[in-house]
Amino acid sequence: MSDKGKSQQFSLFDYARVAVEEKAAASTPTGEHSNFIVYVDESGDHGMLSVDPNYPIFVLAFCVFYKGHYAEKVVPALQKFKFNHFGHDVVVLHETDIRKETGNFRFQNRQQKESFLNELTDIIEASNFILISCVIDKGKLRNKGGVPDNPYNLALGFCLETLNELMQEKNQDDTLTHVVVECRGKKEDGELELEFRRICDGANRSGKSLPFKVIFADKKVNSAGLQLADLVARPIGLSVLRPTQENRAFDVLKQKFFCSGGRSKVGEGFEDWGLKIYPAPESEKPR
């Protein structure tokens, strides 16, 4: 990576214009598609044959963007970030590669890495999106006895049900919303598509059809939304796994979660609303 000590070539955001008008985002769509787009990523292994003692959880994260803000602000900001650090925008940001400092992410020193991560966190903080996530405690799930459910399917069901509540709140539930996921393999993608359709066809808490369509994106697709979803999934997991550990990324994400009090109460009331932990902790009251 280039020396981060040099001045930036591009300013990431036009902060004077970054706010999205709620009226525009929640207005009735003029076509068959909703005003929102959803990008999905995961953290951890959803298999149940073995449980990693260092990370015994599975996290699914939905990042819900208003399309206007996404196209006009988020995508350009991430491209400018890449131009500033790499000189081009072809690099795909992967949380694992950044954390392990592999591939394009070989930092010259700790200071450069911290500056890089802080700038990414600033982009996430300045980007307007709504976060829906589910964390599956695989150890507790296995201890419940019987054949444990698939953690991915459990998390997907919760996230889609909650997404439907959000779309109802935004007056978007009569139009189609696309949910973009990264390809994982022919078998896995086929199983996911079947489960997605099953949930949307009525196998959900409301018992009604959900207006969503899954889109599979190749791992090589340079999607800003998928990259941001990849960056938020692990901090969510760590906030559950190690709640007392410093986690600046999650401190920012708390302001993004879909919550019970609406926009006036962001950062509050998101537990078991925009963020679900399953099986639920002993002290948690059911929603």
C-alpha positions in Angstrom: 0.0 0.0 0.0 1.1 3.6 -0.6 2.3 5.8 2.2 -0.8 7.1 4.0 1.2 10.0 5.3 0.7 11.8 2.0 -2.3 14.1 1.6 -5.5 12.6 0.2 -6.3 13.1 -3.5 -10.1 13.1 -3.0 -12.4 14.1 -0.2 -14.6 11.1 0.6 -17.9 12.9 1.3 -19.6 16.2 0.5 -20.6 16.5 4.1 -22.8 19.5 3.4 -25.1 17.3 1.2 -24.7 13.8 2.7 -28.0 13.7 4.6 -30.8 11.8 2.9 -34.3 13.2 2.9 -36.6 10.8 4.8 -39.5 11.9 2.6 -37.7 10.8 -0.6 -36.7 7.5 0.9 -40.1 6.6 2.2 -42.1 8.0 -0.8 -44.2 5.5 -2.8 -42.0 3.9 -5.6 -42.9 5.0 -9.1 -42.2 1.5 -10.6 -42.3 -2.1 -9.7 -39.2 -2.0 -7.5 -38.8 -0.5 -4.1 -36.6 2.5 -3.2 -34.3 0.3 -1.2 -31.6 -2.3 -2.0 -30.2 -4.9 0.5 -26.7 -6.3 0.7 -26.0 -9.4 2.8 -22.9 -11.0 4.2 -21.9 -13.3 7.0 -19.3 -13.9 9.6 -18.3 -17.3 11.0 -19.1 -20.9 9.8 -22.8 -22.0 9.7 -21.8 -25.7 9.9 -22.8 -27.5 13.1 -20.5 -30.5 13.0 -17.8 -28.6 14.8 -17.9 -25.3 16.8 -14.8 -23.1 16.8 -14.1 -22.3 20.5 -12.6 -19.0 19.5 -15.6 -17.9 17.4 -18.5 -20.2 18.2 -21.1 -18.0 16.5 -22.6 -17.3 13.1 -23.6 -13.8 12.1 -25.8 -12.7 9.2 -26.0 -9.0 8.4 -28.4 -7.1 6.1 -27.4 -3.6 5.1 -30.4 -1.8 3.7 -29.7 1.3 1.6 -31.9 3.9 0.1 -30.9 3.6 -3.6 -30.5 7.3 -4.2 -28.1 7.8 -1.3 -26.3 4.5 -2.2 -25.7 5.5 -5.8 -24.9 9.2 -5.3 -22.9 9.1 -2.0 -21.9 5.6 -0.8 -20.4 4.2 -4.0 -18.4 7.3 -4.9 -17.1 7.6 -1.3 -15.8 4.0 -1.4 -14.3 4.5 -4.8 -12.5 7.7 -3.7 -11.2 5.8 -0.6 -9.7 3.2 -2.9 -8.2 5.8 -5.2 -6.6 7.5 -2.2 -5.0 4.3 -0.9 -4.4 2.2 -3.9 -4.4 4.5 -6.9 -7.3 2.5 -8.5 -10.7 1.2 -7.5 -10.4 -2.4 -8.6 -9.4 -3.6 -5.1 -12.2 -5.6 -3.3 -12.3 -4.9 0.4 -12.4 -8.1 2.5 -12.5 -7.9 6.3 -10.5 -11.1 6.7 -7.8 -9.9 4.3 -7.6 -6.6 6.0 -7.5 -8.1 9.5 -4.8 -10.7 8.5 -2.9 -8.2 6.3 -2.9 -10.4 3.2 -3.1 -9.6 -0.5 -3.5 -5.9 -1.2 -3.6 -5.1 2.6 0.1 -5.3 3.6 0.5 -2.3 5.8 3.8 -0.6 6.3 3.2 -0.1 10.0 0.6 -0.1 12.8 -0.1 3.6 12.3 -0.9 3.1 8.6 -3.3 0.3 9.4 -5.0 2.2 12.2 -5.5 5.2 9.8 -6.9 2.9 7.1 -9.4 1.3 9.5 -10.4 4.6 11.0 -11.1 6.0 7.6 -13.2 3.0 6.7 -15.1 3.3 9.9 -15.7 7.0 9.1 -17.2 6.0 5.7 -19.6 3.5 7.5 -20.5 6.2 10.0 -21.3 8.8 7.3 -23.2 6.3 5.1 -26.9 6.2 5.7 -28.1 2.6 5.9 -30.3 0.5 8.2 -28.8 -2.6 9.7 -30.6 -5.9 10.4 -28.7 -8.8 11.9 -28.9 -12.1 13.6 -26.2 -13.8 15.7 -26.6 -17.6 16.3 -24.8 -19.0 19.3 -23.9 -22.4 17.8 -22.8 -23.9 21.1 -26.2 -23.1 22.8 -28.0 -24.2 19.7 -26.4 -27.6 19.7 -27.0 -28.0 23.5 -30.8 -27.6 22.9 -30.8 -31.3 21.9 -32.2 -33.1 18.9 -31.0 -32.2 15.4 -30.0 -28.6 15.4 -31.4 -26.2 12.8 -29.2 -24.8 10.1 -27.8 -21.5 11.6 -27.9 -19.8 8.2 -31.6 -20.7 7.7 -32.5 -19.5 11.2 -30.7 -16.2 10.7 -32.2 -15.7 7.2 -35.7 -16.2 8.5 -35.3 -13.6 11.2 -33.6 -11.1 8.9 -36.2 -11.4 6.2 -39.1 -11.1 8.7 -37.6 -8.0 10.1 -36.8 -6.6 6.7 -40.5 -6.9 5.9 -41.4 -4.9 9.0 -39.0 -2.2 7.9 -40.4 -2.1 4.3 -43.9 -1.8 5.8 -42.7 1.1 7.9 -41.2 2.7 4.7 -44.4 2.1 2.6 -42.4 -0.2 0.3 -44.1 -3.5 1.0 -46.2 -3.5 -2.2 -43.1 -3.4 -4.5 -40.2 -5.8 -5.0 -37.0 -5.4 -3.0 -33.8 -7.2 -4.2 -31.6 -8.9 -1.6 -28.0 -9.3 -2.9 -25.9 -12.1 -1.5 -22.4 -13.3 -2.5 -22.1 -16.7 -4.3 -20.8 -19.5 -2.1 -20.9 -22.5 -4.4 -23.5 -24.2 -6.5 -24.8 -26.5 -3.8 -24.9 -23.8 -1.1 -26.5 -21.3 -3.4 -29.2 -23.8 -4.4 -30.0 -24.5 -0.8 -30.1 -20.8 0.1 -32.4 -20.0 -2.9 -34.8 -22.8 -1.8 -34.9 -21.6 1.8 -35.3 -17.9 0.7 -38.3 -18.8 -1.5 -39.8 -21.0 1.2 -39.6 -18.1 3.7 -41.0 -15.6 1.2 -43.8 -17.9 0.2 -45.2 -17.9 3.7 -43.0 -19.9 6.0 -42.5 -16.9 8.3 -43.9 -15.3 11.4 -46.7 -13.4 9.5 -47.6 -16.4 7.4 -47.8 -14.0 4.4 -45.8 -13.7 1.2 -42.8 -11.4 1.4 -41.9 -9.1 -1.5 -38.3 -10.0 -1.8 -36.1 -11.6 -4.5 -32.6 -13.0 -3.9 -29.8 -12.0 -6.3 -26.5 -13.9 -6.3 -23.4 -11.9 -7.0 -20.0 -13.5 -8.1 -17.3 -13.1 -5.5 -15.3 -11.1 -8.0 -18.0 -8.5 -8.3 -16.7 -5.1 -7.0 -19.9 -4.2 -5.1 -19.7 -1.4 -2.6 -22.7 -2.7 -0.8 -21.4 -6.3 -0.4 -18.1 -4.9 0.8 -19.7 -2.8 3.5 -21.8 -5.7 4.6 -18.6 -7.8 4.8 -17.0 -5.1 7.0 -19.9 -4.9 9.5 -20.6 -8.6 10.1 -17.6 -9.5 12.3 -17.9 -6.4 14.6 -21.5 -7.4 15.3 -20.3 -10.9 16.2 -17.5 -9.6 18.5 -20.0 -7.3 20.3 -21.9 -10.4 21.4 -18.9 -12.7 21.9 -16.8 -10.2 23.8 -19.1 -7.4 25.0 -16.6 -5.8 27.3 -13.9 -5.5 24.6 -13.4 -2.1 22.9 -15.2 -2.2 19.6 -15.3 1.2 17.9 -16.9 -0.3 14.7 -19.8 -1.6 16.7 -20.2 1.7 18.6 -20.8 3.2 15.1 -23.1 0.4 14.0 -25.4 0.8 17.0 -26.7 4.0 15.4 -27.6 2.0 12.2 -29.8 -0.8 13.7 -33.5 -0.9 13.0 -35.0 -0.1 16.4 -38.3 0.0 18.1 -38.4 3.8 18.7 -37.8 4.9 15.1 -35.3 7.5 14.0 -35.7 9.6 17.1 -34.4 6.7 19.2 -31.5 5.4 17.1 -28.9 3.5 19.1 -31.6 2.3 21.6 -34.1 -0.5 21.6 -32.4 -2.5 18.8 -31.8 -5.6 20.8 -34.2 -8.4 19.7 -35.5 -5.9 17.1 -32.9 -5.1 14.5 -30.4 -7.3 16.2 -31.5 -10.8 17.4 -29.3 -13.3 19.4 -30.5 -16.9 19.2 -30.9 -18.8 21.4 -31.8 -15.8 23.5 -29.8 -15.0 26.6 -31.4 -16.0 29.8 -32.1 -12.4 30.9 -33.6 -11.4 27.6 -37.4 -11.0 27.3 -39.0 -12.3 24.2 -40.1 -9.8 21.6 
